Amino acid sequence: MQSDQEQEVSLHRLLQLSAATPEYVQVKPKGFKAILQSTVEFLEAYGIQAHLLVKLPAGATWHEDVQRYGCSLVPPYRVWRFLRADTDQRSSTSLDQSISLGEGYLWRGDYFVVVQSESFGAMVVAHQMQPLSAAAALGDRGAGPDDDEAGSPIDERTTARSSYLSVCCSVNPSLVATVIQAIGPPLERAIDLGAIDTEAAAIARQWPQPDPDQALNPNYLTLVDRWLNWQLKRQEHLRQSASTYRRQALNMSSLSSQNEVLMHTLRLKDDFLNTVGQELRTPLTTIKTALTLLDSPHLKPPQRQRYREMISNECDRQSSLIRGVLNLLQVETSLDQTQPDPLNLVETVPPVVSTYQPLAEEKGIMLAYTIPSQLPPVSCPDSWLRQIMIHLLNNSLKYTPSGGQVWVTAKRLDDYTEIEVRDTGTGISPSDLPHIFEHFYRGRNLPPGAVEGAGLGLSIVQQLLMYCGGNVVARSQPDRGTTVAVQLPIHHG
C-alpha cells in the first residue's frame, strides 16, 4: 500500500504550481507529434548532442523521430525512455536506456520530451485532456491514455478521435530543472534496483543538472536564438505548405467543375448526335415508302404525282438538315480561327438585306432596313453577323405571307447594339416560343407551300451570339408577327 507521499504527482499540475507559471496550448495528437518532430529536427540540424528523456504514447510512429536522433548520439549521451512496467522494453538503438516506472510514477496522461546537455536544455510536456463523455464513463478509476480500456485517443490505432492535449514548450532552465527533478526518483529507483547497466547508472549520476543561471550564458542564448528562428522557419514552412494545399484544393475544385462541364458537354453531344440520326432517318423512311408505292401498277396519275412531290420535299428537307448540321459544326471548328474584330453594322447588314430583296418581291413582301451610320462598332466577326442575318431573314420571309412586311432596324442600348428583325407573319404560339432555340425544333404553324427546314437556324444564331458575348430574344403573337432582337457587345478598343 502506497503512502500519500508516494502517490504520483501530475507533471502538468507540478508545472502549473511552479514559480514560472508556464502557458499551455491545446493541440490535437497530430499537433503534439509535429512539435516532437520539430524538436528532434532542431537538434539534428545543429548537431546538438544531448540526453533525451522521453515518455511517449504507445506505437512505433510516436518513437521514430526519437529513434533516429538516438542513432546519431555518441557516448555519454543517450535516449532515456520512461515506460510502464508492462510495456515492451526492447531498446531501439545501443544508446537507448529504458527505465521502468513504478506504480507510484505512472504519470497517467502525461508525456514529455526533455533535452539536457551542458550547453542547452529544453522541454515539451503534454497532458491529455480526457473528453467529457469518456471521463464520465471512466468514473473514478483514473484511467489514462496508457490504459487499453480507456481507449486512448492518441494511441496510433485511435489517433482520429476527438481528444486534445494541453502542451507546454519551454527553454527556461528553471522549468527544465523542475521536470528533471520530478522524473529523477524513478531513475534513482532503477539504479538502486540494478535495473540499468553500470555504465548507464554512472552517466545518470554525473549528467549536468539544469542551472537557473544558465540562461545568462552566451552559448545558451545563441542556441535559444536558433531555437526561436527554427520555430519561425517551421511556421513559415507550414504557412507556405498550407497555401500550396489551398491552391491545390482550389485547383481540384476547378478541375472538378471543369469535369462536370465537360461531362455535360459530352452528354449534349451524345443527345445531339442521337437527334441528328433520328432526323436523318425520318425523311429517308418517307422517301423509301414513297418509292415502294410508285412501283404499284394500279397507281393513278394524281397519286403518282403526289408521291413524287413527297420524295422531292423530303429530299429538300434532307438537304436542309445536312446543310444545317454542317453549318453548326463549322461554327464550332472556326472558333479558334475567328477573331471578334470591331465591325460596323452599316457595312455588313444592308448588303445582306439587299440580297433578299428579289425573294421578297417575288413573294409580295415589303422588305426594308434602317441602320444608323453613327452606331459604334460591335465585337463580332463579319462572317458570323452575316450568317446571323441570313438565318433571321430566311425565317421572317418563310413565315410571312404575301402582302406582309419585314423590317430590319438597329439602335444602341448601353454597352450593346441591338438589331431587330420584325415581321408581320404567322407568329409563334406561346407553347412553341420557349423552345425555338433548341436543336431541330420546328413550330407547327408553317405556311402552306413552305418547305420545312432543319430546325437549326435559330440554334446557330444563339450559338454564334454566345461565342461573341451577345444575346438573342424573341417576342411573338400568333397571326400578328414575330420580332427577334439580337444584342451585340460594343467593341472597346
URSUL-V374841 format. One record per residue. RES is the residue in one letter. PHI is phi in degrees with one decimal (NA if undefined). NEAR is the number of other ideal C-beta (glycine too) atoms within 12 Angstrom. Layout:
((RES:PHI:NEAR) (RES:PHI:NEAR))
//
This chain:
((M:NA:7) (Q:-83.3:12) (S:-80.7:7) (D:-61.0:9) (Q:-69.3:9) (E:-88.7:16) (Q:-65.1:17) (E:-63.2:27) (V:-116.6:26) (S:-60.2:27) (L:-61.6:41) (H:-58.7:31) (R:-68.4:21) (L:-61.4:28) (L:-69.5:36) (Q:-61.9:21) (L:-87.7:16) (S:-74.8:26) (A:-66.4:14) (A:-74.7:23) (T:40.2:16) (P:-68.1:29) (E:-96.4:16) (Y:-116.0:24) (V:-124.0:21) (Q:-95.5:18) (V:-135.0:26) (K:-76.1:24) (P:-53.7:35) (K:-64.6:21) (G:-67.0:24) (F:-63.8:39) (K:-61.8:31) (A:-67.4:25) (I:-65.2:35) (L:-60.2:43) (Q:-61.7:27) (S:-62.5:28) (T:-63.3:40) (V:-66.2:36) (E:-64.2:24) (F:-63.7:34) (L:-60.7:37) (E:-69.7:24) (A:-63.0:19) (Y:-104.0:25) (G:59.1:18) (I:-82.2:32) (Q:-91.7:25) (A:-154.8:39) (H:-75.1:41) (L:-120.0:46) (L:-101.6:42) (V:-134.7:41) (K:-136.6:45) (L:-129.0:47) (P:-61.8:39) (A:-69.1:27) (G:119.3:21) (A:-63.3:17) (T:-64.4:21) (W:-74.6:32) (H:-107.2:35) (E:-66.0:19) (D:-68.9:32) (V:-63.3:42) (Q:-61.1:27) (R:-63.2:21) (Y:-64.2:35) (G:-60.3:32) (C:-68.9:22) (S:-95.2:25) (L:-79.3:32) (V:-119.5:14) (P:-55.8:15) (P:-92.3:24) (Y:-75.5:34) (R:-145.1:40) (V:-99.0:41) (W:-107.6:43) (R:-100.4:42) (F:-97.0:42) (L:-128.2:33) (R:-67.7:28) (A:-62.1:22) (D:-92.3:14) (T:-93.8:22) (D:-61.4:16) (Q:-104.9:20) (R:-66.7:13) (S:-73.8:24) (S:-83.8:28) (T:-135.6:23) (S:-69.4:17) (L:-103.9:29) (D:-92.9:32) (Q:-130.0:39) (S:-96.1:33) (I:-120.2:37) (S:-79.2:28) (L:-82.4:30) (G:-76.3:25) (E:-61.6:18) (G:-82.3:20) (Y:-133.9:31) (L:-79.1:31) (W:45.4:37) (R:-58.5:32) (G:79.7:36) (D:-101.1:39) (Y:-136.1:45) (F:-154.5:45) (V:-135.3:47) (V:-118.2:45) (V:-102.3:43) (Q:-139.6:41) (S:-150.0:31) (E:-65.1:23) (S:-105.5:29) (F:-155.5:38) (G:-144.4:41) (A:-156.7:44) (M:-150.6:43) (V:-132.1:48) (V:-117.6:47) (A:-127.9:44) (H:-134.3:35) (Q:-72.5:39) (M:-96.2:28) (Q:-68.2:31) (P:-58.1:22) (L:-59.5:12) (S:-64.9:13) (A:-68.7:26) (A:-62.8:21) (A:-64.5:11) (A:-69.9:15) (L:-79.2:22) (G:62.7:12) (D:-99.8:8) (R:-70.7:15) (G:71.7:20) (A:-67.3:22) (G:-123.3:37) (P:-68.8:44) (D:-83.1:32) (D:-92.8:23) (D:-60.9:16) (E:-70.1:16) (A:-79.2:28) (G:62.9:27) (S:-52.2:33) (P:-72.3:31) (I:-112.5:42) (D:-67.8:27) (E:-62.1:22) (R:-84.6:19) (T:-130.2:21) (T:-61.4:25) (A:-76.4:14) (R:-67.6:23) (S:-82.3:17) (S:-125.3:35) (Y:-120.8:26) (L:-117.8:40) (S:-94.6:31) (V:-118.0:36) (C:-124.5:39) (C:-116.9:37) (S:-158.1:35) (V:-115.2:35) (N:-69.9:30) (P:-56.1:34) (S:-65.7:25) (L:-70.6:35) (V:-60.2:42) (A:-63.5:30) (T:-61.6:35) (V:-68.1:43) (I:-63.8:35) (Q:-64.9:23) (A:-69.7:32) (I:-94.8:38) (G:-67.9:26) (P:-54.7:23) (P:-63.4:35) (L:-68.7:36) (E:-63.7:20) (R:-64.1:25) (A:-63.4:30) (I:-67.3:26) (D:-62.9:15) (L:-83.6:15) (G:70.9:12) (A:-78.8:24) (I:-125.2:30) (D:-69.6:20) (T:-61.1:13) (E:-63.0:17) (A:-64.2:31) (A:-63.8:25) (A:-65.3:16) (I:-64.7:25) (A:-62.4:33) (R:-75.9:18) (Q:-110.1:14) (W:-68.1:28) (P:-66.9:25) (Q:-86.3:22) (P:-59.3:36) (D:-112.7:21) (P:-55.9:20) (D:-80.4:12) (Q:-63.7:28) (A:-63.3:25) (L:-89.3:12) (N:-74.8:19) (P:-57.1:12) (N:-62.9:18) (Y:-63.4:29) (L:-62.5:18) (T:-63.0:18) (L:-68.3:31) (V:-62.5:27) (D:-59.7:17) (R:-64.3:24) (W:-59.9:32) (L:-64.6:18) (N:-64.2:17) (W:-61.8:27) (Q:-66.2:24) (L:-63.5:16) (K:-61.8:18) (R:-65.2:22) (Q:-62.2:17) (E:-65.9:14) (H:-61.5:17) (L:-63.5:19) (R:-63.5:14) (Q:-65.0:14) (S:-63.4:15) (A:-62.5:14) (S:-63.2:14) (T:-63.3:14) (Y:-63.2:14) (R:-64.4:14) (R:-64.1:14) (Q:-63.6:14) (A:-63.9:14) (L:-64.2:14) (N:-64.2:14) (M:-63.9:14) (S:-63.4:14) (S:-63.9:14) (L:-63.0:14) (S:-63.4:14) (S:-64.0:14) (Q:-63.0:14) (N:-64.9:14) (E:-63.2:14) (V:-62.8:14) (L:-62.4:14) (M:-62.1:14) (H:-63.9:14) (T:-63.5:15) (L:-63.3:14) (R:-64.5:14) (L:-63.9:19) (K:-60.8:18) (D:-61.6:14) (D:-60.8:17) (F:-63.4:25) (L:-65.4:19) (N:-62.8:16) (T:-67.3:26) (V:-58.1:26) (G:-59.8:16) (Q:-66.8:18) (E:-64.8:30) (L:-70.9:25) (R:-72.5:17) (T:-60.5:23) (P:-65.0:28) (L:-64.2:21) (T:-63.8:19) (T:-64.3:25) (I:-63.0:27) (K:-63.3:19) (T:-63.8:18) (A:-64.0:27) (L:-64.1:20) (T:-64.4:14) (L:-68.5:21) (L:-64.7:23) (D:-77.6:13) (S:-69.5:14) (P:-72.2:8) (H:-96.5:10) (L:-73.8:18) (K:-79.6:13) (P:-54.0:11) (P:-61.4:10) (Q:-67.5:16) (R:-60.9:20) (Q:-65.5:15) (R:-64.7:17) (Y:-67.2:26) (R:-64.6:20) (E:-64.3:20) (M:-61.9:24) (I:-63.0:26) (S:-62.6:19) (N:-64.2:24) (E:-69.4:29) (C:-65.6:21) (D:-62.4:22) (R:-64.5:31) (Q:-61.9:29) (S:-63.7:21) (S:-64.2:29) (L:-64.3:34) (I:-62.7:21) (R:-63.4:22) (G:-65.3:36) (V:-64.5:29) (L:-63.3:19) (N:-63.0:30) (L:-66.2:33) (L:-67.0:20) (Q:-64.7:21) (V:-61.1:31) (E:-68.8:23) (T:-74.8:12) (S:-94.2:22) (L:-60.9:18) (D:-72.8:9) (Q:-100.5:12) (T:-109.3:23) (Q:-109.7:18) (P:-75.8:27) (D:-71.0:19) (P:-61.3:25) (L:-134.4:32) (N:-90.0:27) (L:-60.9:42) (V:-65.9:25) (E:-91.2:18) (T:-111.5:35) (V:-68.5:38) (P:-55.7:27) (P:-60.9:21) (V:-67.1:31) (V:-62.1:33) (S:-63.5:20) (T:-67.4:20) (Y:-96.0:33) (Q:-61.3:22) (P:-60.5:13) (L:-64.5:21) (A:-63.5:30) (E:-63.7:15) (E:-62.2:12) (K:-88.0:27) (G:75.3:16) (I:-111.6:30) (M:-82.5:23) (L:-118.4:31) (A:-142.4:21) (Y:-141.7:33) (T:-139.0:20) (I:-121.9:31) (P:-60.6:19) (S:-72.4:14) (Q:-85.5:13) (L:-64.9:28) (P:-70.2:26) (P:-66.4:26) (V:-112.6:41) (S:-93.8:31) (C:-163.8:39) (P:-61.5:28) (D:-58.4:27) (S:-64.4:24) (W:-68.8:38) (L:-63.6:40) (R:-60.5:25) (Q:-66.2:33) (I:-60.0:46) (M:-65.0:41) (I:-62.0:29) (H:-64.5:40) (L:-68.0:42) (L:-68.5:37) (N:-56.1:35) (N:-62.6:41) (S:-62.2:45) (L:-69.9:37) (K:-67.2:34) (Y:-96.2:40) (T:-108.1:36) (P:-76.2:26) (S:-58.6:18) (G:91.5:13) (G:-83.9:28) (Q:-136.8:24) (V:-133.9:40) (W:-117.5:29) (V:-121.6:40) (T:-131.7:26) (A:-142.9:35) (K:-156.6:22) (R:-94.1:22) (L:-133.1:22) (D:52.9:11) (D:-90.2:18) (Y:-127.9:29) (T:-113.9:37) (E:-108.6:32) (I:-108.7:45) (E:-110.3:32) (V:-115.6:46) (R:-117.9:36) (D:-134.1:40) (T:-111.0:26) (G:-82.0:35) (T:-72.8:28) (G:78.0:31) (I:-124.4:34) (S:-68.9:19) (P:-57.7:16) (S:-74.4:14) (D:-85.8:25) (L:-55.3:24) (P:-66.3:15) (H:-111.0:20) (I:-67.7:37) (F:-94.6:29) (E:-79.5:22) (H:-60.0:30) (F:65.5:34) (Y:-85.7:25) (R:-126.3:31) (G:-71.2:33) (R:-101.7:18) (N:-113.3:28) (L:-68.2:22) (P:-63.5:25) (P:-59.1:11) (G:85.5:12) (A:-79.5:24) (V:-84.1:23) (E:-67.4:30) (G:-86.6:32) (A:-85.2:34) (G:76.5:33) (L:-117.5:37) (G:-57.3:42) (L:-71.0:40) (S:-63.6:33) (I:-65.6:38) (V:-58.4:43) (Q:-63.5:30) (Q:-67.6:33) (L:-61.1:40) (L:-68.1:38) (M:-63.3:24) (Y:-68.5:27) (C:-103.1:37) (G:82.5:20) (G:-102.7:34) (N:-155.4:27) (V:-140.6:32) (V:-135.0:26) (A:-119.8:32) (R:-127.2:20) (S:-158.9:33) (Q:-135.7:20) (P:-55.7:19) (D:67.2:19) (R:-122.2:19) (G:115.1:30) (T:-135.5:38) (T:-123.8:30) (V:-112.4:41) (A:-105.2:29) (V:-105.5:42) (Q:-109.3:31) (L:-115.3:43) (P:-67.5:28) (I:-71.6:27) (H:-77.0:25) (H:-113.9:12) (G:-79.2:10))
//
